[in-house]
Amino acid sequence: MARAFGPGLALEGDPGDGLAVRARAWLGRRPELLAVSLGELTAGQVLPGPSAPGAVRWLRFQQRHGPLRVLGASLSMAVGGGKVVFLASRGLGAVTGSMNPLLSSAGALEIVRRYSGVSDLNLAGEPELALVPRIMEVGVVERLTHDLIWRLEVLAAGDDLMEMHHAWVHARDGRMVAFFPDKVSAACVADPRQARGSVRGGVRPERADDAEIDMALPGAPVSAGPLLLEADAGGRFSFSGSSASSDLQGSRFKIACANCQQAIPLAFDDGSGRIDFGSGGGSIGPAVASNGTSTPADRTAFFQLEQGRLLLEKWAVDVLPDLRVKVNVGSVCNAGSGAYGLEFFQEGSGCRNTGEIRDVVLHELGHSWDRFDGNGILNGGMSEWKGDMMAVIMGGDSCVAESFYMNPASWPSAACSGVRDLDEQAAGRQDLPAAPTAGCPTCPTLTRGVQVAACGSSVHCIGQIPGQAIWHLRNNLLTGNDYADGQPLPAGNPALSSLQMRRLLELWLLGGGVPMET
């Protein structure tokens, strides 16, 4: 019998005897199914698997001929619902051939040394005599026979166990039957349909004074032969083997440098599908020094804009049009959002390059989101809040646009080098005026630069009021206490993990989620 399966035959015996014992007894009552005697099968091994009632369990019986193992010869059995439902044998048969070795284990080791060309091979374990099944053709008839072999584990002097090899040497005529490493490595055949390329480049992760790190560029456009592709969220694309390139003129964000040796960034693949914009280049203009393909602002602005887009898309609020993005614009200390474009300024006058600051890029994207959300920008202060909200959710801190100001004298608080600190309790916070007035009753919660009698003239200050509400909400969710006075919130408002807090914050502020009570 080679294989049999079907509705099953009852597995007799007392369940208390164990599956392996009952299965072996079942085979003993049906010798016609076996090509060997039951005595040549081991006790049986129950393979790992589910143990629930009725679940199929697998057993394997190995063949031994007297004291010798028959390598690879086995019988497999499946039992389910109290029935034998499957039987299969492999290399199982009556042993033929001489069992008397003409070669010693030491002689076999010497043969392995000569075969491998390694003279200092030594035994790493006890040598073993074993049998290997082999099909022998006699005319047109195939017969099962067996080779008597020495099974050796060998290791060169000074090597570790990972370098161990197995050697099978015929114990009668000294032939090398097999020689293979103990270490097994996965192997595969390349499928051109699954080949993946990638688009990467140096990006400043948060601040303009951060060192660039090599990052995948999601959403990057790719020109591969006649195909126009787009990198996925991991910066990968299908690579056919033809030459590929990218220019960061994506389907949503088209990057261009206003003061560069090369206005449109460009990079080519290295022959294996890797497109690398590299790192380096200048941040100060005019004529920002380029690394030949792009500047830090090109790469960082594109990366951070795509991160913001993925955040909005996560909550099904991606209503952004095709935006043209200029970086290294010949001005300083600002950035802007227009009808169908964004601008980020070069470094100068004590301010860093705004295209290299995560929060600035996300803030300006927030204006575009507000502009194209279906009702336009109805209130300047609320639009500033929407921009700050993007920065707070992605950054997780109260300082908007860290690294914007180089001089600490311009910082809004002792530890915040950005344009605003939404935490009114931050140490050293500089809010002017220091006391409320009839014209500006909420000025103590606002930032510097507000005219005493013209509170409404600064949309950035007005936007900071709901911005502070976000900061309070974030901390309330994290601690279960009111951030304003430290008192416990009403029952049903426990402290949450940072992951739970972020999800709720995003759901309520971006996803239009359920009404909140806190």
C-alpha positions, -999 to 999 in steps of 0.1 A, spaced: 0 0 0 13 35 -9 -16 57 0 -53 53 11 -79 77 23 -116 77 27 -145 79 52 -125 59 76 -122 27 94 -130 24 131 -100 27 155 -106 0 180 -93 -3 215 -96 15 249 -91 53 246 -72 51 278 -44 32 261 -34 63 241 -35 71 205 -1 57 195 -8 23 212 -42 19 196 -29 29 162 -1 4 164 -25 -23 174 -48 -14 145 -19 -19 121 -11 -52 137 -45 -65 129 -41 -56 93 -7 -69 81 -19 -69 45 -16 -31 45 21 -32 53 51 -41 32 71 -49 64 64 -66 97 49 -46 125 81 -53 145 101 -31 121 80 0 129 88 22 159 63 28 187 49 58 168 51 95 172 19 116 176 26 149 158 16 183 173 -19 193 165 -54 202 179 -67 179 206 -104 188 205 -128 159 202 -131 149 166 -100 168 155 -77 149 131 -44 138 147 -14 127 127 10 99 137 43 88 121 60 54 124 97 50 114 112 18 100 141 0 118 158 -32 107 172 -47 138 195 -21 153 197 0 121 175 29 112 161 29 76 165 66 68 134 82 52 113 50 55 81 58 73 43 53 75 20 82 83 -15 78 97 -44 103 103 -71 96 129 -102 117 132 -136 111 149 -124 77 162 -116 65 127 -84 60 106 -90 83 76 -56 83 59 -26 61 54 6 68 34 40 51 33 73 63 20 103 41 12 88 14 33 97 -22 22 114 -54 32 152 -48 37 175 -65 12 212 -63 8 242 -72 31 242 -58 66 280 -64 71 302 -33 67 335 -37 49 346 -2 59 352 12 94 340 46 106 376 58 106 380 47 70 347 65 61 360 97 78 392 96 57 371 92 25 351 123 35 383 143 41 396 134 6 362 141 -10 359 176 7 395 186 4 395 195 41 422 176 59 413 187 94 377 174 94 368 156 126 337 138 139 312 161 157 291 132 169 290 94 171 292 76 137 261 55 129 255 26 106 221 30 88 202 19 58 191 41 28 163 28 5 171 29 -32 152 19 -63 171 -5 -85 161 -12 -120 163 -48 -131 154 -48 -168 119 -32 -169 112 -40 -132 119 -16 -104 129 -32 -71 135 -16 -37 169 -23 -22 190 -8 6 225 7 9 244 2 41 260 35 50 281 52 76 263 84 87 289 109 99 286 144 114 318 163 106 333 196 115 365 214 105 389 224 133 380 258 147 345 259 131 314 263 152 284 239 151 267 261 124 293 248 100 287 211 106 281 189 76 265 154 72 283 127 52 269 94 41 295 69 30 287 35 16 299 10 42 308 -17 17 323 0 -14 333 34 0 312 55 -24 302 90 -13 264 87 -11 256 122 2 274 153 16 254 183 28 255 211 54 235 209 86 225 245 83 194 249 61 188 282 43 156 293 26 158 294 -12 136 309 -38 134 316 -75 129 353 -84 95 361 -99 98 392 -121 62 399 -114 70 403 -77 102 423 -80 99 455 -60 118 488 -63 119 516 -37 121 554 -36 142 568 -7 159 600 4 173 619 34 146 635 55 146 657 86 122 638 109 110 668 130 132 698 132 152 718 107 183 711 128 177 673 129 203 652 111 188 637 80 178 601 81 172 577 52 135 572 47 111 556 22 91 583 3 55 571 1 35 584 -28 66 592 -48 60 592 -86 80 567 -106 86 566 -144 96 530 -153 99 526 -191 65 534 -206 48 531 -172 39 558 -147 37 544 -112 33 556 -77 52 543 -47 30 527 -20 29 537 17 62 519 22 79 537 -7 78 506 -29 68 500 -65 66 472 -90 100 470 -108 101 453 -142 139 456 -146 138 485 -169 154 518 -159 133 539 -134 134 575 -121 115 599 -99 111 636 -99 88 642 -68 61 656 -91 35 634 -75 -2 630 -81 -10 652 -50 22 672 -43 45 685 -69 78 698 -55 99 725 -71 128 745 -57 127 783 -62 164 789 -56 181 757 -67 207 747 -94 180 722 -104 144 733 -99 128 699 -103 145 672 -81 154 641 -100 169 607 -92 175 575 -111 175 538 -100 208 520 -95 199 491 -118 182 471 -91 151 493 -87 164 515 -58 159 552 -64 178 572 -39 176 610 -37 204 609 -12 210 635 15 228 668 18 223 701 0 219 736 14 191 754 32 202 790 27 196 811 -4 196 826 -29 209 798 -51 205 770 -25 233 745 -30 219 712 -44 233 677 -41 226 672 -78 191 660 -74 174 676 -44 177 697 -13 167 688 23 136 709 19 125 691 -13 127 657 4 114 667 38 84 687 25 74 658 2 77 632 29 59 652 56 31 662 32 25 626 24 24 617 61 -2 643 66 -22 630 36 -20 595 50 -34 608 83 -63 625 67 -70 595 44 -70 572 74 -102 590 86 -116 593 50 -113 631 50 -87 633 22 -102 662 1 -69 676 -11 -64 688 -47 -32 686 -67 -9 711 -48 21 727 -63 48 731 -36 77 756 -37 105 752 -13 136 774 -7 115 805 -16 136 837 -15 122 850 17 126 841 54 107 834 86 74 822 71 55 798 49 22 801 31 -8 783 18 -26 795 -14 -55 783 -35 -36 755 -52 -1 758 -37 22 759 -7 53 779 -2 82 773 23 110 799 28 147 795 30 168 799 61 178 835 72 173 863 97 174 840 127 148 815 113 154 781 98 142 767 65 105 762 70 103 734 44 125 713 67 102 717 97 76 690 101 50 711 120 52 740 95 46 717 66 17 700 83 3 734 95 2 747 59 -14 715 47 -41 720 74 -50 753 57 -54 735 24 -76 709 40 -97 737 55 -98 755 21 -111 724 3 -133 708 29 -165 719 11 -171 753 26 -138 772 22 -119 791 49 -147 808 68 -127 820 98 -89 828 98 -85 820 134 -102 786 131 -81 778 100 -50 785 121 -63 762 147 -69 735 120 -33 739 109 -20 736 145 -42 706 151 -24 687 123 9 695 140 -2 686 175 -18 652 164 13 642 144 39 656 169 22 649 202 36 681 219 24 716 226 53 734 208 43 741 172 72 742 147 102 734 169 135 749 156 118 777 138 137 804 158 174 801 164 176 828 191 160 817 225 150 854 230 123 848 203 110 816 217 74 816 230 85 796 261 116 784 278 118 750 260 99 758 228 118 771 198 87 772 176 62 798 167 37 790 194 34 770 226 -2 758 231 5 750 268 -3 781 288 14 764 318 47 760 300 77 775 319 88 809 307 58 814 285 57 850 271 21 861 267 15 897 260 -3 917 274 1 902 309 -35 911 320 -69 910 303 -84 942 289 -118 951 276 -105 949 241 -88 915 246 -103 896 275 -85 864 267 -51 878 261 -34 859 290 -40 827 271 -26 841 238 8 846 224 31 875 219 24 903 195 -13 909 201 -24 945 201 -41 953 234 -73 967 219 -73 946 187 -74 910 198 -92 900 166 -65 913 143 -43 883 149 -57 851 135 -28 832 150 -37 843 185 -74 835 181 -65 801 167 -45 794 198 -76 794 220 -90 762 205 -55 749 202 -51 751 239 -84 732 243 -68 704 223 -38 704 246 -61 702 276 -81 674 261 -50 654 253 -38 656 289 -72 650 303 -75 618 284 -40 606 294 -43 614 331 -80 612 339 -76 646 356 -85 682 346 -54 698 332 -65 732 344 -67 724 381 -55 688 384 -88 676 399 -101 641 389 -126 642 360 -161 629 366 -166 592 368 -163 574 334 -132 594 324 -103 571 334 -67 576 323 -60 561 289 -29 548 272 -11 570 247 -25 548 219 -61 551 232 -57 588 236 -44 594 201 -71 573 185 -98 592 204 -82 626 196 -80 617 159 -115 603 158 -131 633 174 -110 660 156 -105 645 122 -130 617 118 -161 635 130 -166 608 157 -191 604 185 -199 633 208 -175 634 237 -181 638 274 -151 646 295 
